[in-house]
Amino acid sequence: MDKEEVTYVATLARLALTPEETVLFGGQLGEIFAYIEKLNELDTSKVEPTSHVLPLSNVFRADEVKPSLGAEKVVENAPEREATFFKVPSIIE
């Protein structure tokens, strides 16, 4: 990969790379893409698509209505609270 492509990928990933890292990662990404090209040469027409290598099945349980905790009990151990609400620091400037 050339320097511009590496810089573009780094920008997408929100990474700040030094010039040395750009050269290093350019070489590494080039090797990875070369390996992918080699894998693309394989005939996979008879291979069934899979989402996981092991056969898995979801184990669902029946929904059961259970009593919930009251609001007072929920905020009982909160570091800060206001009535029955968790009080958190403001993040809006």
PESULBEL-V733650 format. One line per field, one symbol per residue. ss: DSSP state (2 for helix, 1 for strand, 0 for the rest). phi: phi as a letter, one per 40 degrees, with the letter a starting at -180 (. if undefined). burial: 1 if it has 9 or more other ideal C-beta (glycine too) atoms within 8 Angstrom, else 0. A space follows every 10 residues. Layout:
BEGIN
ss->???
phi->???
burial->???
END
This chain:
BEGIN
ss->0022222222 2200000022 2222222222 2222222222 0000000000 0000000000 0000000000 2222000000 1100110000 000
phi->.cdccccccc cccfbcbcdc cccccccccc cccccccccc cccbcbcccb bacbcbbcbb bccbcbcccc dccccdbcdb abfbbcbbcc bcc
burial->0000111011 0000001000 0110110011 0010000000 0000000000 0000000000 0000000000 0000100000 1000000000 000
END
